[in-house]
Amino acid sequence: MFKSIADAKTFLFNHGNLDLIELDKEDEIVERLYREADTKEAADTIVSEYII
């Protein structure tokens, strides 16, 4: 779904739950988004795993 790491990072910061996400794991989240998310739903699921 994401064509670059920058696209994945933009998605994360535009997600809306940024205040609730473990920011010390930002790089890990972005990497997973880039490699694993093939749909918006999959990306949302990945991000939701890091909400505290």
C-alpha distance matrix in Angstrom:
0.0 3.8 6.5 9.1 10.9 12.2 9.1 8.8 12.6 12.7 10.8 13.3 16.2 15.5 15.1 18.8 20.0 20.3 24.0 23.6 21.1 22.7 22.2 23.8 20.7 18.3 17.6 17.0 14.6 12.5 12.7 11.7 8.6 7.6 8.9 8.7 6.1 4.5 5.9 7.8 10.7 9.5 8.8 12.1 13.8 13.1 14.5 17.3 18.5 19.5 21.4 25.1
3.8 0.0 3.8 5.5 7.3 8.5 5.7 5.8 9.5 9.9 8.9 11.4 14.0 13.9 14.1 17.9 19.2 18.8 22.5 22.5 19.8 21.1 20.1 21.6 18.7 16.0 15.0 15.1 13.0 10.2 10.6 10.7 7.6 5.7 8.3 9.4 7.6 7.7 9.0 9.8 12.9 11.6 9.6 13.0 14.9 13.5 14.2 17.5 18.6 18.9 20.9 24.4
6.5 3.8 0.0 3.8 7.2 8.3 6.5 8.1 11.1 11.5 11.6 14.1 16.2 16.4 17.2 20.9 22.3 21.5 25.3 25.5 22.8 23.8 22.3 23.5 20.9 18.0 16.4 17.0 15.5 12.2 12.1 13.1 10.6 7.6 9.9 11.9 10.9 10.5 12.3 13.3 16.5 15.2 13.4 16.7 18.6 17.0 17.6 21.1 22.0 22.1 24.2 27.6
9.1 5.5 3.8 0.0 3.8 5.2 5.2 6.6 8.8 10.0 11.0 12.8 14.6 15.5 16.7 20.2 21.3 19.9 23.6 24.0 21.0 21.6 19.8 20.7 18.3 15.3 13.4 14.6 13.6 10.0 9.9 11.9 9.9 6.8 9.6 12.4 11.9 12.7 14.5 15.0 18.0 16.4 13.9 17.1 19.0 16.7 16.9 20.6 21.3 20.7 23.0 26.1
10.9 7.3 7.2 3.8 0.0 3.8 5.4 5.1 6.2 8.6 9.9 10.6 12.5 14.2 15.2 18.6 19.1 17.4 20.8 21.2 18.0 18.3 16.3 17.0 14.7 11.7 9.7 11.2 10.5 6.8 7.1 9.8 8.4 5.9 9.1 11.9 11.8 13.6 15.4 15.3 17.9 16.0 13.2 16.1 17.7 14.9 14.8 18.6 18.9 17.9 20.3 23.2
12.2 8.5 8.3 5.2 3.8 0.0 3.8 5.4 5.0 6.1 8.6 9.8 10.6 12.1 14.0 17.1 18.2 16.2 19.7 20.7 18.0 18.6 16.2 17.5 15.9 12.3 11.2 13.4 12.3 8.6 10.2 12.7 10.6 8.9 12.5 14.8 14.0 15.6 16.5 15.8 18.8 17.6 14.3 16.7 19.0 16.6 15.6 19.4 20.3 18.9 20.7 23.6
9.1 5.7 6.5 5.2 5.4 3.8 0.0 3.8 5.4 5.1 6.2 8.7 10.0 10.5 12.0 15.5 17.0 15.8 19.5 20.3 17.8 19.1 17.3 19.1 17.0 13.6 13.0 14.5 12.4 9.0 10.9 12.3 9.3 8.0 11.7 13.3 11.6 12.8 13.2 12.4 15.7 14.9 11.7 14.2 16.8 15.0 14.2 17.8 19.2 18.4 20.0 23.2
8.8 5.8 8.1 6.6 5.1 5.4 3.8 0.0 3.8 5.4 5.1 6.3 8.8 9.9 10.4 14.0 14.8 13.6 17.3 17.6 14.8 16.0 14.5 16.2 13.8 10.6 10.2 11.1 8.7 5.6 7.8 8.8 5.8 5.6 9.4 10.6 9.1 11.2 11.8 10.9 13.6 12.2 8.9 11.4 13.6 11.4 10.8 14.5 15.6 14.8 16.6 19.9
12.6 9.5 11.1 8.8 6.2 5.0 5.4 3.8 0.0 3.8 5.4 5.1 6.3 8.6 9.8 12.8 13.4 11.4 14.9 15.8 13.0 14.0 11.9 13.8 12.1 8.4 8.6 10.6 8.5 5.6 8.8 10.5 8.3 8.6 12.3 13.6 12.5 14.9 15.2 13.7 16.1 15.0 11.3 13.0 15.2 12.8 11.2 14.8 15.9 14.3 15.8 18.7
12.7 9.9 11.5 10.0 8.6 6.1 5.1 5.4 3.8 0.0 3.8 5.4 5.2 6.1 8.4 11.2 12.9 11.4 15.0 16.3 14.3 16.1 14.0 16.5 15.2 11.5 12.3 14.2 11.7 9.1 12.3 13.6 10.7 11.0 14.8 15.8 13.8 15.6 15.1 13.1 15.9 15.7 12.0 13.2 16.1 14.5 12.5 15.8 17.7 16.3 17.0 20.1
10.8 8.9 11.6 11.0 9.9 8.6 6.2 5.1 5.4 3.8 0.0 3.8 5.5 5.1 5.8 9.4 11.0 10.5 14.3 15.0 13.1 15.3 14.2 16.9 15.0 11.8 12.9 13.9 10.7 8.8 12.0 12.1 8.8 10.1 13.6 13.7 11.1 12.9 12.0 9.5 12.2 12.2 8.6 9.5 12.7 11.6 9.7 12.9 15.1 14.3 14.9 18.3
13.3 11.4 14.1 12.8 10.6 9.8 8.7 6.3 5.1 5.4 3.8 0.0 3.8 5.5 5.1 8.1 8.6 7.4 11.2 11.6 9.4 11.5 10.5 13.3 11.6 8.5 10.4 11.4 8.1 7.2 10.8 11.0 8.5 10.7 13.8 13.8 11.9 14.6 13.8 11.3 13.1 12.6 8.8 9.1 11.7 10.0 7.4 10.6 12.5 11.0 11.7 14.9
16.2 14.0 16.2 14.6 12.5 10.6 10.0 8.8 6.3 5.2 5.5 3.8 0.0 3.8 5.5 7.2 8.3 6.3 9.8 11.5 10.0 12.3 10.5 13.7 13.1 9.8 12.1 13.8 11.1 10.0 13.8 14.5 12.1 13.9 17.3 17.6 15.6 18.0 17.0 14.2 16.1 16.1 12.4 12.1 15.0 13.6 10.5 13.2 15.3 13.3 13.2 15.8
15.5 13.9 16.4 15.5 14.2 12.1 10.5 9.9 8.6 6.1 5.1 5.5 3.8 0.0 3.8 5.6 8.3 7.9 11.3 12.8 12.2 15.1 13.9 17.3 16.3 13.2 15.4 16.8 13.5 12.5 16.1 16.3 13.3 15.1 18.5 18.3 15.7 17.4 15.7 12.5 14.6 15.5 12.1 11.4 14.8 14.3 11.4 13.6 16.4 15.1 14.5 17.4
15.1 14.1 17.2 16.7 15.2 14.0 12.0 10.4 9.8 8.4 5.8 5.1 5.5 3.8 0.0 3.8 5.8 6.7 10.2 10.7 10.1 13.4 13.2 16.6 15.2 12.7 15.3 15.8 12.2 12.0 15.5 14.9 12.1 14.6 17.6 16.7 14.0 16.0 14.0 10.6 11.9 12.9 9.6 8.1 11.4 11.4 8.3 10.0 13.2 12.3 11.5 14.7
18.8 17.9 20.9 20.2 18.6 17.1 15.5 14.0 12.8 11.2 9.4 8.1 7.2 5.6 3.8 0.0 3.8 5.6 8.0 9.1 9.8 13.5 13.5 17.2 16.5 14.4 17.4 18.1 14.7 15.0 18.6 18.0 15.5 18.2 21.1 20.1 17.5 19.5 17.3 13.7 14.5 15.8 12.9 10.6 13.5 13.9 10.4 11.0 14.3 13.1 11.2 13.8
20.0 19.2 22.3 21.3 19.1 18.2 17.0 14.8 13.4 12.9 11.0 8.6 8.3 8.3 5.8 3.8 0.0 3.8 5.5 5.4 6.5 10.3 11.1 14.7 14.1 12.7 16.1 16.3 13.1 14.4 17.8 17.0 15.2 18.3 20.8 19.7 17.6 20.1 18.2 14.9 14.9 15.7 12.9 10.3 12.3 12.4 8.7 8.7 11.6 10.0 7.7 10.0
20.3 18.8 21.5 19.9 17.4 16.2 15.8 13.6 11.4 11.4 10.5 7.4 6.3 7.9 6.7 5.6 3.8 0.0 3.8 5.4 5.3 8.4 8.1 11.8 11.8 10.1 13.6 14.5 11.8 12.7 16.3 16.2 14.8 17.5 20.2 19.7 18.1 20.9 19.6 16.5 17.0 17.2 14.0 12.2 14.2 13.2 9.5 10.5 12.6 10.1 8.5 10.4
24.0 22.5 25.3 23.6 20.8 19.7 19.5 17.3 14.9 15.0 14.3 11.2 9.8 11.3 10.2 8.0 5.5 3.8 0.0 3.8 5.8 8.4 8.6 12.1 13.0 12.1 15.8 16.7 14.4 15.8 19.3 19.2 18.1 21.0 23.5 22.9 21.4 24.4 23.0 19.9 20.0 20.2 17.3 15.2 16.6 15.8 12.1 12.2 14.0 11.2 8.8 9.3
23.6 22.5 25.5 24.0 21.2 20.7 20.3 17.6 15.8 16.3 15.0 11.6 11.5 12.8 10.7 9.1 5.4 5.4 3.8 0.0 3.8 6.7 8.6 11.7 11.9 11.9 15.6 15.6 13.3 15.5 18.5 17.8 17.1 20.4 22.4 21.4 20.1 23.2 21.9 19.0 18.4 18.4 15.9 13.5 14.3 13.6 10.1 9.4 10.9 8.2 5.3 5.6
21.1 19.8 22.8 21.0 18.0 18.0 17.8 14.8 13.0 14.3 13.1 9.4 10.0 12.2 10.1 9.8 6.5 5.3 5.8 3.8 0.0 3.8 5.7 8.8 8.3 8.3 11.9 11.8 9.6 12.0 14.9 14.3 14.0 17.2 19.1 18.3 17.5 20.8 20.0 17.5 17.2 16.5 13.8 12.2 12.7 11.1 7.8 8.2 8.9 5.6 4.5 6.0
22.7 21.1 23.8 21.6 18.3 18.6 19.1 16.0 14.0 16.1 15.3 11.5 12.3 15.1 13.4 13.5 10.3 8.4 8.4 6.7 3.8 0.0 3.8 5.5 5.6 7.0 10.4 10.2 9.2 12.0 14.3 14.1 14.8 17.6 19.2 18.8 18.7 22.3 22.1 20.0 19.7 18.4 15.8 14.8 14.7 12.4 9.8 10.5 9.8 6.0 6.5 6.6
22.2 20.1 22.3 19.8 16.3 16.2 17.3 14.5 11.9 14.0 14.2 10.5 10.5 13.9 13.2 13.5 11.1 8.1 8.6 8.6 5.7 3.8 0.0 3.8 5.1 4.9 8.5 9.6 9.0 10.8 13.4 14.2 14.6 16.8 18.8 19.2 19.0 22.6 22.6 20.5 20.9 19.6 16.5 16.0 16.6 14.0 11.2 12.9 12.6 8.9 9.6 10.2
23.8 21.6 23.5 20.7 17.0 17.5 19.1 16.2 13.8 16.5 16.9 13.3 13.7 17.3 16.6 17.2 14.7 11.8 12.1 11.7 8.8 5.5 3.8 0.0 3.8 5.6 7.8 8.7 9.7 11.6 13.2 14.4 15.6 17.5 19.0 19.7 20.3 24.0 24.5 22.8 23.1 21.3 18.4 18.4 18.5 15.4 13.4 15.0 13.9 10.3 11.8 11.8
20.7 18.7 20.9 18.3 14.7 15.9 17.0 13.8 12.1 15.2 15.0 11.6 13.1 16.3 15.2 16.5 14.1 11.8 13.0 11.9 8.3 5.6 5.1 3.8 0.0 3.8 5.6 5.2 6.2 8.7 10.0 10.7 12.3 14.3 15.5 16.0 16.8 20.5 21.3 20.0 20.1 18.0 15.3 15.7 15.4 12.1 10.7 12.7 11.2 8.0 10.6 11.5
18.3 16.0 18.0 15.3 11.7 12.3 13.6 10.6 8.4 11.5 11.8 8.5 9.8 13.2 12.7 14.4 12.7 10.1 12.1 11.9 8.3 7.0 4.9 5.6 3.8 0.0 3.8 5.5 5.1 6.1 8.5 9.9 10.5 12.2 14.2 15.1 15.3 18.9 19.5 18.0 18.8 16.9 13.8 14.4 15.0 11.8 9.9 12.7 12.2 9.2 11.4 13.1
17.6 15.0 16.4 13.4 9.7 11.2 13.0 10.2 8.6 12.3 12.9 10.4 12.1 15.4 15.3 17.4 16.1 13.6 15.8 15.6 11.9 10.4 8.5 7.8 5.6 3.8 0.0 3.8 5.5 5.2 6.1 8.6 9.9 10.6 12.2 13.9 14.8 18.3 19.6 18.8 19.8 17.5 14.5 16.1 16.5 12.9 12.0 15.1 14.1 11.8 14.5 16.3
17.0 15.1 17.0 14.6 11.2 13.4 14.5 11.1 10.6 14.2 13.9 11.4 13.8 16.8 15.8 18.1 16.3 14.5 16.7 15.6 11.8 10.2 9.6 8.7 5.2 5.5 3.8 0.0 3.8 5.5 5.1 6.2 8.6 10.0 10.6 11.6 13.1 16.7 18.2 17.8 18.2 15.4 13.1 14.7 14.3 10.5 10.4 13.3 11.6 9.9 13.2 15.1
14.6 13.0 15.5 13.6 10.5 12.3 12.4 8.7 8.5 11.7 10.7 8.1 11.1 13.5 12.2 14.7 13.1 11.8 14.4 13.3 9.6 9.2 9.0 9.7 6.2 5.1 5.5 3.8 0.0 3.8 5.4 5.2 6.1 8.6 10.0 10.2 10.7 14.4 15.2 14.3 14.8 12.4 9.6 11.0 11.0 7.4 6.9 10.1 9.2 7.8 10.8 13.5
12.5 10.2 12.2 10.0 6.8 8.6 9.0 5.6 5.6 9.1 8.8 7.2 10.0 12.5 12.0 15.0 14.4 12.7 15.8 15.5 12.0 12.0 10.8 11.6 8.7 6.1 5.2 5.5 3.8 0.0 3.8 5.5 5.0 6.1 8.6 9.9 10.1 13.4 14.5 13.8 15.2 12.9 9.8 12.0 12.9 9.5 9.0 12.7 12.6 11.2 13.9 16.7
12.7 10.6 12.1 9.9 7.1 10.2 10.9 7.8 8.8 12.3 12.0 10.8 13.8 16.1 15.5 18.6 17.8 16.3 19.3 18.5 14.9 14.3 13.4 13.2 10.0 8.5 6.1 5.1 5.4 3.8 0.0 3.8 5.5 5.2 6.2 8.3 9.8 13.0 15.1 15.3 16.5 13.5 11.2 14.0 14.1 10.6 11.3 14.7 13.8 13.0 16.2 18.9
11.7 10.7 13.1 11.9 9.8 12.7 12.3 8.8 10.5 13.6 12.1 11.0 14.5 16.3 14.9 18.0 17.0 16.2 19.2 17.8 14.3 14.1 14.2 14.4 10.7 9.9 8.6 6.2 5.2 5.5 3.8 0.0 3.8 5.4 5.2 5.5 7.2 10.8 12.7 13.1 13.6 10.4 8.7 11.4 10.9 7.4 9.2 12.2 11.1 11.3 14.6 17.5
8.6 7.6 10.6 9.9 8.4 10.6 9.3 5.8 8.3 10.7 8.8 8.5 12.1 13.3 12.1 15.5 15.2 14.8 18.1 17.1 14.0 14.8 14.6 15.6 12.3 10.5 9.9 8.6 6.1 5.0 5.5 3.8 0.0 3.8 5.6 5.5 5.0 8.5 9.8 9.8 11.1 8.4 5.9 9.1 9.7 6.9 8.1 11.5 11.6 11.9 14.5 17.8
7.6 5.7 7.6 6.8 5.9 8.9 8.0 5.6 8.6 11.0 10.1 10.7 13.9 15.1 14.6 18.2 18.3 17.5 21.0 20.4 17.2 17.6 16.8 17.5 14.3 12.2 10.6 10.0 8.6 6.1 5.2 5.4 3.8 0.0 3.8 6.0 6.3 8.6 10.9 11.7 13.6 11.0 8.9 12.4 13.3 10.6 11.8 15.3 15.3 15.4 18.1 21.3
8.9 8.3 9.9 9.6 9.1 12.5 11.7 9.4 12.3 14.8 13.6 13.8 17.3 18.5 17.6 21.1 20.8 20.2 23.5 22.4 19.1 19.2 18.8 19.0 15.5 14.2 12.2 10.6 10.0 8.6 6.2 5.2 5.6 3.8 0.0 3.8 6.3 8.4 11.5 13.2 14.4 11.1 10.2 13.8 13.7 11.0 13.2 16.3 15.6 16.3 19.4 22.5
8.7 9.4 11.9 12.4 11.9 14.8 13.3 10.6 13.6 15.8 13.7 13.8 17.6 18.3 16.7 20.1 19.7 19.7 22.9 21.4 18.3 18.8 19.2 19.7 16.0 15.1 13.9 11.6 10.2 9.9 8.3 5.5 5.5 6.0 3.8 0.0 3.8 6.3 9.2 11.0 11.4 7.9 8.0 11.4 10.7 8.6 11.5 14.0 13.4 14.9 17.8 21.0
6.1 7.6 10.9 11.9 11.8 14.0 11.6 9.1 12.5 13.8 11.1 11.9 15.6 15.7 14.0 17.5 17.6 18.1 21.4 20.1 17.5 18.7 19.0 20.3 16.8 15.3 14.8 13.1 10.7 10.1 9.8 7.2 5.0 6.3 6.3 3.8 0.0 3.8 5.7 7.3 8.2 5.1 5.0 8.7 8.9 7.7 10.1 12.7 13.1 14.6 16.9 20.5
4.5 7.7 10.5 12.7 13.6 15.6 12.8 11.2 14.9 15.6 12.9 14.6 18.0 17.4 16.0 19.5 20.1 20.9 24.4 23.2 20.8 22.3 22.6 24.0 20.5 18.9 18.3 16.7 14.4 13.4 13.0 10.8 8.5 8.6 8.4 6.3 3.8 0.0 3.8 7.1 8.4 6.4 7.4 10.7 11.2 11.0 13.4 15.6 16.3 18.1 20.2 23.8
5.9 9.0 12.3 14.5 15.4 16.5 13.2 11.8 15.2 15.1 12.0 13.8 17.0 15.7 14.0 17.3 18.2 19.6 23.0 21.9 20.0 22.1 22.6 24.5 21.3 19.5 19.6 18.2 15.2 14.5 15.1 12.7 9.8 10.9 11.5 9.2 5.7 3.8 0.0 3.8 5.3 5.2 6.3 8.7 9.9 10.8 12.6 14.3 15.8 17.8 19.1 22.9
7.8 9.8 13.3 15.0 15.3 15.8 12.4 10.9 13.7 13.1 9.5 11.3 14.2 12.5 10.6 13.7 14.9 16.5 19.9 19.0 17.5 20.0 20.5 22.8 20.0 18.0 18.8 17.8 14.3 13.8 15.3 13.1 9.8 11.7 13.2 11.0 7.3 7.1 3.8 0.0 3.8 5.4 5.0 6.1 8.6 9.9 10.5 12.1 14.4 16.0 16.8 20.6
10.7 12.9 16.5 18.0 17.9 18.8 15.7 13.6 16.1 15.9 12.2 13.1 16.1 14.6 11.9 14.5 14.9 17.0 20.0 18.4 17.2 19.7 20.9 23.1 20.1 18.8 19.8 18.2 14.8 15.2 16.5 13.6 11.1 13.6 14.4 11.4 8.2 8.4 5.3 3.8 0.0 3.8 5.4 5.0 6.2 8.7 9.9 10.4 12.6 14.9 15.5 19.2
9.5 11.6 15.2 16.4 16.0 17.6 14.9 12.2 15.0 15.7 12.2 12.6 16.1 15.5 12.9 15.8 15.7 17.2 20.2 18.4 16.5 18.4 19.6 21.3 18.0 16.9 17.5 15.4 12.4 12.9 13.5 10.4 8.4 11.0 11.1 7.9 5.1 6.4 5.2 5.4 3.8 0.0 3.8 5.4 5.1 6.3 8.8 9.9 11.0 13.4 14.9 18.5
8.8 9.6 13.4 13.9 13.2 14.3 11.7 8.9 11.3 12.0 8.6 8.8 12.4 12.1 9.6 12.9 12.9 14.0 17.3 15.9 13.8 15.8 16.5 18.4 15.3 13.8 14.5 13.1 9.6 9.8 11.2 8.7 5.9 8.9 10.2 8.0 5.0 7.4 6.3 5.0 5.4 3.8 0.0 3.8 5.4 5.2 6.3 8.6 10.2 11.6 13.1 16.8
12.1 13.0 16.7 17.1 16.1 16.7 14.2 11.4 13.0 13.2 9.5 9.1 12.1 11.4 8.1 10.6 10.3 12.2 15.2 13.5 12.2 14.8 16.0 18.4 15.7 14.4 16.1 14.7 11.0 12.0 14.0 11.4 9.1 12.4 13.8 11.4 8.7 10.7 8.7 6.1 5.0 5.4 3.8 0.0 3.8 5.5 5.2 6.1 8.8 10.4 10.8 14.5
13.8 14.9 18.6 19.0 17.7 19.0 16.8 13.6 15.2 16.1 12.7 11.7 15.0 14.8 11.4 13.5 12.3 14.2 16.6 14.3 12.7 14.7 16.6 18.5 15.4 15.0 16.5 14.3 11.0 12.9 14.1 10.9 9.7 13.3 13.7 10.7 8.9 11.2 9.9 8.6 6.2 5.1 5.4 3.8 0.0 3.8 5.5 5.1 6.5 9.3 10.3 13.8
13.1 13.5 17.0 16.7 14.9 16.6 15.0 11.4 12.8 14.5 11.6 10.0 13.6 14.3 11.4 13.9 12.4 13.2 15.8 13.6 11.1 12.4 14.0 15.4 12.1 11.8 12.9 10.5 7.4 9.5 10.6 7.4 6.9 10.6 11.0 8.6 7.7 11.0 10.8 9.9 8.7 6.3 5.2 5.5 3.8 0.0 3.8 5.5 5.4 7.3 9.6 13.0
14.5 14.2 17.6 16.9 14.8 15.6 14.2 10.8 11.2 12.5 9.7 7.4 10.5 11.4 8.3 10.4 8.7 9.5 12.1 10.1 7.8 9.8 11.2 13.4 10.7 9.9 12.0 10.4 6.9 9.0 11.3 9.2 8.1 11.8 13.2 11.5 10.1 13.4 12.6 10.5 9.9 8.8 6.3 5.2 5.5 3.8 0.0 3.8 5.4 5.6 6.9 10.6
17.3 17.5 21.1 20.6 18.6 19.4 17.8 14.5 14.8 15.8 12.9 10.6 13.2 13.6 10.0 11.0 8.7 10.5 12.2 9.4 8.2 10.5 12.9 15.0 12.7 12.7 15.1 13.3 10.1 12.7 14.7 12.2 11.5 15.3 16.3 14.0 12.7 15.6 14.3 12.1 10.4 9.9 8.6 6.1 5.1 5.5 3.8 0.0 3.8 5.3 5.3 8.8
18.5 18.6 22.0 21.3 18.9 20.3 19.2 15.6 15.9 17.7 15.1 12.5 15.3 16.4 13.2 14.3 11.6 12.6 14.0 10.9 8.9 9.8 12.6 13.9 11.2 12.2 14.1 11.6 9.2 12.6 13.8 11.1 11.6 15.3 15.6 13.4 13.1 16.3 15.8 14.4 12.6 11.0 10.2 8.8 6.5 5.4 5.4 3.8 0.0 3.8 5.8 8.4
19.5 18.9 22.1 20.7 17.9 18.9 18.4 14.8 14.3 16.3 14.3 11.0 13.3 15.1 12.3 13.1 10.0 10.1 11.2 8.2 5.6 6.0 8.9 10.3 8.0 9.2 11.8 9.9 7.8 11.2 13.0 11.3 11.9 15.4 16.3 14.9 14.6 18.1 17.8 16.0 14.9 13.4 11.6 10.4 9.3 7.3 5.6 5.3 3.8 0.0 3.8 6.2
21.4 20.9 24.2 23.0 20.3 20.7 20.0 16.6 15.8 17.0 14.9 11.7 13.2 14.5 11.5 11.2 7.7 8.5 8.8 5.3 4.5 6.5 9.6 11.8 10.6 11.4 14.5 13.2 10.8 13.9 16.2 14.6 14.5 18.1 19.4 17.8 16.9 20.2 19.1 16.8 15.5 14.9 13.1 10.8 10.3 9.6 6.9 5.3 5.8 3.8 0.0 3.8
25.1 24.4 27.6 26.1 23.2 23.6 23.2 19.9 18.7 20.1 18.3 14.9 15.8 17.4 14.7 13.8 10.0 10.4 9.3 5.6 6.0 6.6 10.2 11.8 11.5 13.1 16.3 15.1 13.5 16.7 18.9 17.5 17.8 21.3 22.5 21.0 20.5 23.8 22.9 20.6 19.2 18.5 16.8 14.5 13.8 13.0 10.6 8.8 8.4 6.2 3.8 0.0
